[in-house]
């Protein structure tokens, strides 16, 4: 069975996963811009979905969630971990 949805790969040893809620996106280009900025970070693999306003991120343990949020905010959007 082939999935058309793109998902972050299974994290390797020494990596973590997080899902962030993204605010301020108005189009698919916004999602692409955020994804590009996150993926430029060392040890980070991110996919951003405009329709769900979520970013799924696999990141090295050296990269904190605060670093990820700061990168999104520097790009001009908001980000936060969803409530449990």
Phi and psi restraints in degrees (range 20) as a CNS / XPLOR table:
assign (resid 1 and name C) (resid 2 and name N)
       (resid 2 and name CA) (resid 2 and name C) 1.0 -104.9 20.0 2
assign (resid 2 and name N) (resid 2 and name CA)
       (resid 2 and name C) (resid 3 and name N) 1.0 132.9 20.0 2
assign (resid 2 and name C) (resid 3 and name N)
       (resid 3 and name CA) (resid 3 and name C) 1.0 -98.6 20.0 2
assign (resid 3 and name N) (resid 3 and name CA)
       (resid 3 and name C) (resid 4 and name N) 1.0 137.6 20.0 2
assign (resid 3 and name C) (resid 4 and name N)
       (resid 4 and name CA) (resid 4 and name C) 1.0 -88.2 20.0 2
assign (resid 4 and name N) (resid 4 and name CA)
       (resid 4 and name C) (resid 5 and name N) 1.0 -16.2 20.0 2
assign (resid 4 and name C) (resid 5 and name N)
       (resid 5 and name CA) (resid 5 and name C) 1.0 -78.0 20.0 2
assign (resid 5 and name N) (resid 5 and name CA)
       (resid 5 and name C) (resid 6 and name N) 1.0 137.7 20.0 2
assign (resid 5 and name C) (resid 6 and name N)
       (resid 6 and name CA) (resid 6 and name C) 1.0 -91.2 20.0 2
assign (resid 6 and name N) (resid 6 and name CA)
       (resid 6 and name C) (resid 7 and name N) 1.0 127.1 20.0 2
assign (resid 6 and name C) (resid 7 and name N)
       (resid 7 and name CA) (resid 7 and name C) 1.0 -122.6 20.0 2
assign (resid 7 and name N) (resid 7 and name CA)
       (resid 7 and name C) (resid 8 and name N) 1.0 153.0 20.0 2
assign (resid 7 and name C) (resid 8 and name N)
       (resid 8 and name CA) (resid 8 and name C) 1.0 -65.1 20.0 2
assign (resid 8 and name N) (resid 8 and name CA)
       (resid 8 and name C) (resid 9 and name N) 1.0 143.6 20.0 2
assign (resid 8 and name C) (resid 9 and name N)
       (resid 9 and name CA) (resid 9 and name C) 1.0 -66.7 20.0 2
assign (resid 9 and name N) (resid 9 and name CA)
       (resid 9 and name C) (resid 10 and name N) 1.0 161.8 20.0 2
assign (resid 9 and name C) (resid 10 and name N)
       (resid 10 and name CA) (resid 10 and name C) 1.0 -60.0 20.0 2
assign (resid 10 and name N) (resid 10 and name CA)
       (resid 10 and name C) (resid 11 and name N) 1.0 131.0 20.0 2
assign (resid 10 and name C) (resid 11 and name N)
       (resid 11 and name CA) (resid 11 and name C) 1.0 -64.0 20.0 2
assign (resid 11 and name N) (resid 11 and name CA)
       (resid 11 and name C) (resid 12 and name N) 1.0 142.1 20.0 2
assign (resid 11 and name C) (resid 12 and name N)
       (resid 12 and name CA) (resid 12 and name C) 1.0 -81.4 20.0 2
assign (resid 12 and name N) (resid 12 and name CA)
       (resid 12 and name C) (resid 13 and name N) 1.0 172.7 20.0 2
assign (resid 12 and name C) (resid 13 and name N)
       (resid 13 and name CA) (resid 13 and name C) 1.0 -59.5 20.0 2
assign (resid 13 and name N) (resid 13 and name CA)
       (resid 13 and name C) (resid 14 and name N) 1.0 136.3 20.0 2
assign (resid 13 and name C) (resid 14 and name N)
       (resid 14 and name CA) (resid 14 and name C) 1.0 84.8 20.0 2
assign (resid 14 and name N) (resid 14 and name CA)
       (resid 14 and name C) (resid 15 and name N) 1.0 12.2 20.0 2
assign (resid 14 and name C) (resid 15 and name N)
       (resid 15 and name CA) (resid 15 and name C) 1.0 -122.3 20.0 2
assign (resid 15 and name N) (resid 15 and name CA)
       (resid 15 and name C) (resid 16 and name N) 1.0 160.1 20.0 2
assign (resid 15 and name C) (resid 16 and name N)
       (resid 16 and name CA) (resid 16 and name C) 1.0 -128.5 20.0 2
assign (resid 16 and name N) (resid 16 and name CA)
       (resid 16 and name C) (resid 17 and name N) 1.0 165.4 20.0 2
assign (resid 16 and name C) (resid 17 and name N)
       (resid 17 and name CA) (resid 17 and name C) 1.0 -122.1 20.0 2
assign (resid 17 and name N) (resid 17 and name CA)
       (resid 17 and name C) (resid 18 and name N) 1.0 145.5 20.0 2
assign (resid 17 and name C) (resid 18 and name N)
       (resid 18 and name CA) (resid 18 and name C) 1.0 -147.6 20.0 2
assign (resid 18 and name N) (resid 18 and name CA)
       (resid 18 and name C) (resid 19 and name N) 1.0 150.4 20.0 2
assign (resid 18 and name C) (resid 19 and name N)
       (resid 19 and name CA) (resid 19 and name C) 1.0 -119.0 20.0 2
assign (resid 19 and name N) (resid 19 and name CA)
       (resid 19 and name C) (resid 20 and name N) 1.0 127.8 20.0 2
assign (resid 19 and name C) (resid 20 and name N)
       (resid 20 and name CA) (resid 20 and name C) 1.0 -113.2 20.0 2
assign (resid 20 and name N) (resid 20 and name CA)
       (resid 20 and name C) (resid 21 and name N) 1.0 143.5 20.0 2
assign (resid 20 and name C) (resid 21 and name N)
       (resid 21 and name CA) (resid 21 and name C) 1.0 -87.1 20.0 2
assign (resid 21 and name N) (resid 21 and name CA)
       (resid 21 and name C) (resid 22 and name N) 1.0 128.8 20.0 2
assign (resid 21 and name C) (resid 22 and name N)
       (resid 22 and name CA) (resid 22 and name C) 1.0 -108.9 20.0 2
assign (resid 22 and name N) (resid 22 and name CA)
       (resid 22 and name C) (resid 23 and name N) 1.0 134.4 20.0 2
assign (resid 22 and name C) (resid 23 and name N)
       (resid 23 and name CA) (resid 23 and name C) 1.0 -117.4 20.0 2
assign (resid 23 and name N) (resid 23 and name CA)
       (resid 23 and name C) (resid 24 and name N) 1.0 152.3 20.0 2
assign (resid 23 and name C) (resid 24 and name N)
       (resid 24 and name CA) (resid 24 and name C) 1.0 94.6 20.0 2
assign (resid 24 and name N) (resid 24 and name CA)
       (resid 24 and name C) (resid 25 and name N) 1.0 -1.8 20.0 2
assign (resid 24 and name C) (resid 25 and name N)
       (resid 25 and name CA) (resid 25 and name C) 1.0 -75.9 20.0 2
assign (resid 25 and name N) (resid 25 and name CA)
       (resid 25 and name C) (resid 26 and name N) 1.0 133.2 20.0 2
assign (resid 25 and name C) (resid 26 and name N)
       (resid 26 and name CA) (resid 26 and name C) 1.0 -115.3 20.0 2
assign (resid 26 and name N) (resid 26 and name CA)
       (resid 26 and name C) (resid 27 and name N) 1.0 -8.3 20.0 2
assign (resid 26 and name C) (resid 27 and name N)
       (resid 27 and name CA) (resid 27 and name C) 1.0 -161.6 20.0 2
assign (resid 27 and name N) (resid 27 and name CA)
       (resid 27 and name C) (resid 28 and name N) 1.0 173.0 20.0 2
assign (resid 27 and name C) (resid 28 and name N)
       (resid 28 and name CA) (resid 28 and name C) 1.0 -64.8 20.0 2
assign (resid 28 and name N) (resid 28 and name CA)
       (resid 28 and name C) (resid 29 and name N) 1.0 -28.3 20.0 2
assign (resid 28 and name C) (resid 29 and name N)
       (resid 29 and name CA) (resid 29 and name C) 1.0 -64.8 20.0 2
assign (resid 29 and name N) (resid 29 and name CA)
       (resid 29 and name C) (resid 30 and name N) 1.0 -33.4 20.0 2
assign (resid 29 and name C) (resid 30 and name N)
       (resid 30 and name CA) (resid 30 and name C) 1.0 -61.9 20.0 2
assign (resid 30 and name N) (resid 30 and name CA)
       (resid 30 and name C) (resid 31 and name N) 1.0 -46.3 20.0 2
assign (resid 30 and name C) (resid 31 and name N)
       (resid 31 and name CA) (resid 31 and name C) 1.0 -60.9 20.0 2
assign (resid 31 and name N) (resid 31 and name CA)
       (resid 31 and name C) (resid 32 and name N) 1.0 -42.5 20.0 2
assign (resid 31 and name C) (resid 32 and name N)
       (resid 32 and name CA) (resid 32 and name C) 1.0 -64.2 20.0 2
assign (resid 32 and name N) (resid 32 and name CA)
       (resid 32 and name C) (resid 33 and name N) 1.0 -38.2 20.0 2
assign (resid 32 and name C) (resid 33 and name N)
       (resid 33 and name CA) (resid 33 and name C) 1.0 -64.4 20.0 2
assign (resid 33 and name N) (resid 33 and name CA)
       (resid 33 and name C) (resid 34 and name N) 1.0 -45.6 20.0 2
assign (resid 33 and name C) (resid 34 and name N)
       (resid 34 and name CA) (resid 34 and name C) 1.0 -63.5 20.0 2
assign (resid 34 and name N) (resid 34 and name CA)
       (resid 34 and name C) (resid 35 and name N) 1.0 -46.2 20.0 2
assign (resid 34 and name C) (resid 35 and name N)
       (resid 35 and name CA) (resid 35 and name C) 1.0 -58.1 20.0 2
assign (resid 35 and name N) (resid 35 and name CA)
       (resid 35 and name C) (resid 36 and name N) 1.0 -44.0 20.0 2
assign (resid 35 and name C) (resid 36 and name N)
       (resid 36 and name CA) (resid 36 and name C) 1.0 -62.1 20.0 2
assign (resid 36 and name N) (resid 36 and name CA)
       (resid 36 and name C) (resid 37 and name N) 1.0 -45.0 20.0 2
assign (resid 36 and name C) (resid 37 and name N)
       (resid 37 and name CA) (resid 37 and name C) 1.0 -64.1 20.0 2
assign (resid 37 and name N) (resid 37 and name CA)
       (resid 37 and name C) (resid 38 and name N) 1.0 -43.2 20.0 2
assign (resid 37 and name C) (resid 38 and name N)
       (resid 38 and name CA) (resid 38 and name C) 1.0 -65.3 20.0 2
assign (resid 38 and name N) (resid 38 and name CA)
       (resid 38 and name C) (resid 39 and name N) 1.0 -42.0 20.0 2
assign (resid 38 and name C) (resid 39 and name N)
       (resid 39 and name CA) (resid 39 and name C) 1.0 -69.7 20.0 2
assign (resid 39 and name N) (resid 39 and name CA)
       (resid 39 and name C) (resid 40 and name N) 1.0 -15.4 20.0 2
assign (resid 39 and name C) (resid 40 and name N)
       (resid 40 and name CA) (resid 40 and name C) 1.0 -76.7 20.0 2
assign (resid 40 and name N) (resid 40 and name CA)
       (resid 40 and name C) (resid 41 and name N) 1.0 -15.6 20.0 2
assign (resid 40 and name C) (resid 41 and name N)
       (resid 41 and name CA) (resid 41 and name C) 1.0 -74.6 20.0 2
assign (resid 41 and name N) (resid 41 and name CA)
       (resid 41 and name C) (resid 42 and name N) 1.0 141.5 20.0 2
assign (resid 41 and name C) (resid 42 and name N)
       (resid 42 and name CA) (resid 42 and name C) 1.0 -63.5 20.0 2
assign (resid 42 and name N) (resid 42 and name CA)
       (resid 42 and name C) (resid 43 and name N) 1.0 131.0 20.0 2
assign (resid 42 and name C) (resid 43 and name N)
       (resid 43 and name CA) (resid 43 and name C) 1.0 76.9 20.0 2
assign (resid 43 and name N) (resid 43 and name CA)
       (resid 43 and name C) (resid 44 and name N) 1.0 16.4 20.0 2
assign (resid 43 and name C) (resid 44 and name N)
       (resid 44 and name CA) (resid 44 and name C) 1.0 -117.6 20.0 2
assign (resid 44 and name N) (resid 44 and name CA)
       (resid 44 and name C) (resid 45 and name N) 1.0 135.0 20.0 2
assign (resid 44 and name C) (resid 45 and name N)
       (resid 45 and name CA) (resid 45 and name C) 1.0 -129.5 20.0 2
assign (resid 45 and name N) (resid 45 and name CA)
       (resid 45 and name C) (resid 46 and name N) 1.0 118.4 20.0 2
assign (resid 45 and name C) (resid 46 and name N)
       (resid 46 and name CA) (resid 46 and name C) 1.0 -127.7 20.0 2
assign (resid 46 and name N) (resid 46 and name CA)
       (resid 46 and name C) (resid 47 and name N) 1.0 147.2 20.0 2
assign (resid 46 and name C) (resid 47 and name N)
       (resid 47 and name CA) (resid 47 and name C) 1.0 -127.9 20.0 2
assign (resid 47 and name N) (resid 47 and name CA)
       (resid 47 and name C) (resid 48 and name N) 1.0 133.8 20.0 2
assign (resid 47 and name C) (resid 48 and name N)
       (resid 48 and name CA) (resid 48 and name C) 1.0 -117.6 20.0 2
assign (resid 48 and name N) (resid 48 and name CA)
       (resid 48 and name C) (resid 49 and name N) 1.0 129.7 20.0 2
assign (resid 48 and name C) (resid 49 and name N)
       (resid 49 and name CA) (resid 49 and name C) 1.0 -110.3 20.0 2
assign (resid 49 and name N) (resid 49 and name CA)
       (resid 49 and name C) (resid 50 and name N) 1.0 114.1 20.0 2
assign (resid 49 and name C) (resid 50 and name N)
       (resid 50 and name CA) (resid 50 and name C) 1.0 -63.5 20.0 2
assign (resid 50 and name N) (resid 50 and name CA)
       (resid 50 and name C) (resid 51 and name N) 1.0 -42.4 20.0 2
assign (resid 50 and name C) (resid 51 and name N)
       (resid 51 and name CA) (resid 51 and name C) 1.0 -63.1 20.0 2
assign (resid 51 and name N) (resid 51 and name CA)
       (resid 51 and name C) (resid 52 and name N) 1.0 -36.9 20.0 2
assign (resid 51 and name C) (resid 52 and name N)
       (resid 52 and name CA) (resid 52 and name C) 1.0 -98.8 20.0 2
assign (resid 52 and name N) (resid 52 and name CA)
       (resid 52 and name C) (resid 53 and name N) 1.0 -8.2 20.0 2
assign (resid 52 and name C) (resid 53 and name N)
       (resid 53 and name CA) (resid 53 and name C) 1.0 57.3 20.0 2
assign (resid 53 and name N) (resid 53 and name CA)
       (resid 53 and name C) (resid 54 and name N) 1.0 41.6 20.0 2
assign (resid 53 and name C) (resid 54 and name N)
       (resid 54 and name CA) (resid 54 and name C) 1.0 -127.7 20.0 2
assign (resid 54 and name N) (resid 54 and name CA)
       (resid 54 and name C) (resid 55 and name N) 1.0 148.7 20.0 2
assign (resid 54 and name C) (resid 55 and name N)
       (resid 55 and name CA) (resid 55 and name C) 1.0 -119.6 20.0 2
assign (resid 55 and name N) (resid 55 and name CA)
       (resid 55 and name C) (resid 56 and name N) 1.0 126.5 20.0 2
assign (resid 55 and name C) (resid 56 and name N)
       (resid 56 and name CA) (resid 56 and name C) 1.0 -103.2 20.0 2
assign (resid 56 and name N) (resid 56 and name CA)
       (resid 56 and name C) (resid 57 and name N) 1.0 124.2 20.0 2
assign (resid 56 and name C) (resid 57 and name N)
       (resid 57 and name CA) (resid 57 and name C) 1.0 -132.1 20.0 2
assign (resid 57 and name N) (resid 57 and name CA)
       (resid 57 and name C) (resid 58 and name N) 1.0 130.1 20.0 2
assign (resid 57 and name C) (resid 58 and name N)
       (resid 58 and name CA) (resid 58 and name C) 1.0 -103.8 20.0 2
assign (resid 58 and name N) (resid 58 and name CA)
       (resid 58 and name C) (resid 59 and name N) 1.0 130.1 20.0 2
assign (resid 58 and name C) (resid 59 and name N)
       (resid 59 and name CA) (resid 59 and name C) 1.0 -143.1 20.0 2
assign (resid 59 and name N) (resid 59 and name CA)
       (resid 59 and name C) (resid 60 and name N) 1.0 152.2 20.0 2
assign (resid 59 and name C) (resid 60 and name N)
       (resid 60 and name CA) (resid 60 and name C) 1.0 -64.4 20.0 2
assign (resid 60 and name N) (resid 60 and name CA)
       (resid 60 and name C) (resid 61 and name N) 1.0 151.5 20.0 2
assign (resid 60 and name C) (resid 61 and name N)
       (resid 61 and name CA) (resid 61 and name C) 1.0 -62.3 20.0 2
assign (resid 61 and name N) (resid 61 and name CA)
       (resid 61 and name C) (resid 62 and name N) 1.0 -22.6 20.0 2
assign (resid 61 and name C) (resid 62 and name N)
       (resid 62 and name CA) (resid 62 and name C) 1.0 -70.6 20.0 2
assign (resid 62 and name N) (resid 62 and name CA)
       (resid 62 and name C) (resid 63 and name N) 1.0 -17.0 20.0 2
assign (resid 62 and name C) (resid 63 and name N)
       (resid 63 and name CA) (resid 63 and name C) 1.0 -98.7 20.0 2
assign (resid 63 and name N) (resid 63 and name CA)
       (resid 63 and name C) (resid 64 and name N) 1.0 121.8 20.0 2
assign (resid 63 and name C) (resid 64 and name N)
       (resid 64 and name CA) (resid 64 and name C) 1.0 -88.3 20.0 2
assign (resid 64 and name N) (resid 64 and name CA)
       (resid 64 and name C) (resid 65 and name N) 1.0 161.2 20.0 2
assign (resid 64 and name C) (resid 65 and name N)
       (resid 65 and name CA) (resid 65 and name C) 1.0 -62.4 20.0 2
assign (resid 65 and name N) (resid 65 and name CA)
       (resid 65 and name C) (resid 66 and name N) 1.0 -35.4 20.0 2
assign (resid 65 and name C) (resid 66 and name N)
       (resid 66 and name CA) (resid 66 and name C) 1.0 -61.1 20.0 2
assign (resid 66 and name N) (resid 66 and name CA)
       (resid 66 and name C) (resid 67 and name N) 1.0 -37.3 20.0 2
assign (resid 66 and name C) (resid 67 and name N)
       (resid 67 and name CA) (resid 67 and name C) 1.0 -63.6 20.0 2
assign (resid 67 and name N) (resid 67 and name CA)
       (resid 67 and name C) (resid 68 and name N) 1.0 -41.6 20.0 2
assign (resid 67 and name C) (resid 68 and name N)
       (resid 68 and name CA) (resid 68 and name C) 1.0 -64.1 20.0 2
assign (resid 68 and name N) (resid 68 and name CA)
       (resid 68 and name C) (resid 69 and name N) 1.0 -46.3 20.0 2
assign (resid 68 and name C) (resid 69 and name N)
       (resid 69 and name CA) (resid 69 and name C) 1.0 -62.5 20.0 2
assign (resid 69 and name N) (resid 69 and name CA)
       (resid 69 and name C) (resid 70 and name N) 1.0 -42.3 20.0 2
assign (resid 69 and name C) (resid 70 and name N)
       (resid 70 and name CA) (resid 70 and name C) 1.0 -60.8 20.0 2
assign (resid 70 and name N) (resid 70 and name CA)
       (resid 70 and name C) (resid 71 and name N) 1.0 -39.7 20.0 2
assign (resid 70 and name C) (resid 71 and name N)
       (resid 71 and name CA) (resid 71 and name C) 1.0 -64.1 20.0 2
assign (resid 71 and name N) (resid 71 and name CA)
       (resid 71 and name C) (resid 72 and name N) 1.0 -43.2 20.0 2
assign (resid 71 and name C) (resid 72 and name N)
       (resid 72 and name CA) (resid 72 and name C) 1.0 -63.4 20.0 2
assign (resid 72 and name N) (resid 72 and name CA)
       (resid 72 and name C) (resid 73 and name N) 1.0 -42.9 20.0 2
assign (resid 72 and name C) (resid 73 and name N)
       (resid 73 and name CA) (resid 73 and name C) 1.0 -66.8 20.0 2
assign (resid 73 and name N) (resid 73 and name CA)
       (resid 73 and name C) (resid 74 and name N) 1.0 -35.7 20.0 2
assign (resid 73 and name C) (resid 74 and name N)
       (resid 74 and name CA) (resid 74 and name C) 1.0 -65.8 20.0 2
assign (resid 74 and name N) (resid 74 and name CA)
       (resid 74 and name C) (resid 75 and name N) 1.0 -24.9 20.0 2
assign (resid 74 and name C) (resid 75 and name N)
       (resid 75 and name CA) (resid 75 and name C) 1.0 -80.0 20.0 2
assign (resid 75 and name N) (resid 75 and name CA)
       (resid 75 and name C) (resid 76 and name N) 1.0 -11.9 20.0 2
assign (resid 75 and name C) (resid 76 and name N)
       (resid 76 and name CA) (resid 76 and name C) 1.0 107.4 20.0 2
assign (resid 76 and name N) (resid 76 and name CA)
       (resid 76 and name C) (resid 77 and name N) 1.0 15.0 20.0 2
assign (resid 76 and name C) (resid 77 and name N)
       (resid 77 and name CA) (resid 77 and name C) 1.0 -126.1 20.0 2
assign (resid 77 and name N) (resid 77 and name CA)
       (resid 77 and name C) (resid 78 and name N) 1.0 173.3 20.0 2
assign (resid 77 and name C) (resid 78 and name N)
       (resid 78 and name CA) (resid 78 and name C) 1.0 -105.4 20.0 2
assign (resid 78 and name N) (resid 78 and name CA)
       (resid 78 and name C) (resid 79 and name N) 1.0 155.9 20.0 2
assign (resid 78 and name C) (resid 79 and name N)
       (resid 79 and name CA) (resid 79 and name C) 1.0 -150.6 20.0 2
assign (resid 79 and name N) (resid 79 and name CA)
       (resid 79 and name C) (resid 80 and name N) 1.0 143.6 20.0 2
assign (resid 79 and name C) (resid 80 and name N)
       (resid 80 and name CA) (resid 80 and name C) 1.0 -158.3 20.0 2
assign (resid 80 and name N) (resid 80 and name CA)
       (resid 80 and name C) (resid 81 and name N) 1.0 156.3 20.0 2
assign (resid 80 and name C) (resid 81 and name N)
       (resid 81 and name CA) (resid 81 and name C) 1.0 -74.9 20.0 2
assign (resid 81 and name N) (resid 81 and name CA)
       (resid 81 and name C) (resid 82 and name N) 1.0 137.3 20.0 2
assign (resid 81 and name C) (resid 82 and name N)
       (resid 82 and name CA) (resid 82 and name C) 1.0 -66.7 20.0 2
assign (resid 82 and name N) (resid 82 and name CA)
       (resid 82 and name C) (resid 83 and name N) 1.0 149.9 20.0 2
assign (resid 82 and name C) (resid 83 and name N)
       (resid 83 and name CA) (resid 83 and name C) 1.0 -64.1 20.0 2
assign (resid 83 and name N) (resid 83 and name CA)
       (resid 83 and name C) (resid 84 and name N) 1.0 143.4 20.0 2
